[in-house]
Every structure is written in C-alpha cells, then in structure tokens.
C-alpha cells in the first residue's frame, strides 16, 4: 500500500472516530459525517443480507438511529469504527431477515385488500434495459476491474477485504475501481 493511501485511510479513521465521539455527546452534525463516510458501505451490507432495496434503505435508517443512541458505547481501542458500524448494520439486517420468517399468514380477505405495488410493465422494461446496459458495460471492463466493482458494490465487500482476499495492494484495488467506474460512466452515457 502506498504511503499516501495509508495516510488517507488513517485520516478517514480518525475523522470517523472523532465524529462518533462527538455524536455520543449529542452533536447531530457529527452523525452527518458518520453517515457521509459510511452509508454506501453499510447500505451494501444491508442489501446483501436482506436482498430487498426498500428494506435495505429502511434498515439503514434504523442503523443510524442505533448508532446515534449507542455512539457512547463505541471504544476505538476495541474495534475500528467501520467494523463497529458494520456489525450494527449486519445485526440489524439479520434481525430483519429473521423477522420475515416469523410473520403469520393472512386470511383471503386480508390478502385481497392489499394494494398491488408491483411496478408497471413499462417501468419493468426500462429497469431491465438499464440492467442489461449496466451488465454489458461491466462485461466490457478488464476482468480485474469488473470483478472488484461487482464484489464491492453488489456484494458489499470493503476495498480492504478485496485487497486481503486477493493479495493485491489496496492502492491497486482502489485504482481498478476508480478506473472501472470511470469507464462504466462513459459506457452508460454513450448508450
């Protein structure tokens, strides 16, 4: 890992620790910083576990309420801030998933009274086209870029996890993702 990458990771960690400490004493603006630095990662964790975008968004909101309430229990000597936050997100998503298995069945009248929230056919067609274009653009990337982008954004892995798992330096992982996202943007804008 390049010295510059180590410094950036260290600054983000320090900023996150500081923001959590300030949130613990009721500083709402610090929670915004925590959200800005971590929401993409935590959303990926929630989405991967529950498999439902709307549910993941709801769970993520609950996660930050829990973070707000529990910020005082964060101990930077025991865990990194992102590990602590990821654990809260993971547990919240697992709890949601477990709760889904415990819901009872509804009688026929109750089922018939539920509004159909399924998207319209044209919206589904548009989403399918967007998905097809995205996958086509992803397939057009170098294998290394495509793989790390899929694992980071679809599977919710951190850059560090990708680096550790593949034995590739963290700076290289970040470069592959940055270049790959730039190529994806160009491809999607051209289509």
Secondary structure, 3 states (H helix, E strand, C coil): CCHHHHHHHHHHHHHHHHHHHHHHCCCHHHHHHHHHHHHHHHHHHHHHHHCCHHHHHHHHHHHHHHHHHHHHHCCCCCCCHHHHHHHHHHHHHHHHHHHHHCCCCCCHHHHHCCCCCCCCHHHHHHHHHHHHHHHHHHHCCCHHHHHHHHHHHHCCCCHHHHHHHHCCCHHHHHHHHHHHHHHHHHHHHHC
